[in-house]
Amino acid sequence: MKTGDALAAWRTRHGRTDDGGRRLFWVGFGPLRLPVPHPGQLHWHDLHHVALGYEPDLVGEIEVSAFELRTGAANVVVLFLCLTAMTLGGLLAPRRTLRAFRAARVARNLYRCPVPHAQVLEWSLEELRAWMGVTAAPER
């Protein structure tokens, strides 16, 4: 399956849309939805979810944040979001947070990928995971 097709299916399954260049995005914490400055990296962040298999729920976002923190945050906003999520993960899901952080030890994220996003979408999902040095998380 092409990465672009997997991303489209993931977005449809989870009711997500492309970031569309918005200045803010919304993060849900239980019944609260808080606006956060858009770091301009959601196109790569969503591919991290697809490649790793972490759900876009609170714990899944924490797991992706652990991966992104370990493999290098894209910018200061992403760094802040990752540190905040890791702190929350230490309280809500310490084992899963630590497991995601450890699994990223030999991996690399897409934030500094030298290949344009449109080209990465043409890769197979297996090629994407091989480039990142990851395997998908087990089904929960």
SULVEN-V339877 format. One record per residue. RES is the residue in one small letter. NEAR is the number of other ideal C-beta (glycine too) atoms within 10 Angstrom. D_FIRST is the distance of its C-alpha to the first C-alpha in Angstrom with 2 decimals. Layout:
res,near,d_first
RES,NEAR,D_FIRST
RES,NEAR,D_FIRST
This chain:
res,near,d_first
m,9,0.00
k,14,3.79
t,22,6.45
g,17,8.43
d,12,6.71
a,18,6.72
l,22,10.18
a,14,11.33
a,12,10.74
w,17,12.48
r,16,15.21
t,10,15.82
r,10,16.08
h,13,18.50
g,7,20.39
r,14,19.69
t,8,19.94
d,12,19.59
d,15,22.62
g,8,24.30
g,7,26.73
r,12,28.84
r,8,31.56
l,10,31.19
f,15,28.62
w,10,29.58
v,15,29.24
g,12,30.18
f,9,32.57
g,6,33.43
p,5,35.22
l,8,35.60
r,9,33.36
l,10,34.31
p,10,33.64
v,13,32.43
p,11,32.45
h,15,29.08
p,20,28.33
g,15,26.10
q,20,23.16
l,16,21.20
h,15,18.28
w,19,17.90
h,22,19.08
d,20,16.43
l,25,13.73
h,23,15.89
h,22,15.62
v,20,11.82
a,26,11.86
l,22,14.98
g,17,14.55
y,23,17.97
e,16,18.90
p,17,20.58
d,11,23.88
l,17,26.88
v,18,26.19
g,20,22.51
e,21,23.77
i,27,26.33
e,28,23.84
v,24,21.80
s,28,25.25
a,25,26.29
f,24,23.30
e,26,24.05
l,20,27.75
r,19,27.43
t,21,25.21
g,14,27.21
a,20,27.56
a,18,26.91
n,12,30.35
v,9,33.29
v,15,31.92
v,22,28.74
l,16,31.07
f,14,33.31
l,22,30.54
c,23,29.22
l,13,32.79
t,14,33.57
a,23,30.55
m,19,31.36
t,13,34.92
l,17,33.92
g,24,31.56
g,12,34.59
l,9,36.33
l,13,33.73
a,18,31.29
p,11,32.73
r,8,30.98
r,18,27.44
t,22,28.31
l,14,29.72
r,14,26.86
a,26,24.36
f,19,26.85
r,10,27.37
a,17,23.69
a,23,23.41
r,9,26.27
v,9,24.44
a,18,21.46
r,14,21.20
n,27,20.02
l,22,18.68
y,17,22.05
r,10,23.38
c,16,20.29
p,5,21.79
v,11,18.75
p,9,18.79
h,13,16.49
a,9,15.33
q,11,14.40
v,19,12.53
l,17,10.32
e,12,9.38
w,18,8.45
s,13,5.43
l,18,5.99
e,10,8.24
e,13,10.02
l,22,10.70
r,19,12.15
a,13,14.01
w,16,15.53
m,20,16.60
g,13,17.88
v,21,16.63
t,13,15.18
a,12,14.20
a,19,17.41
p,6,18.45
e,5,18.38
r,9,21.71
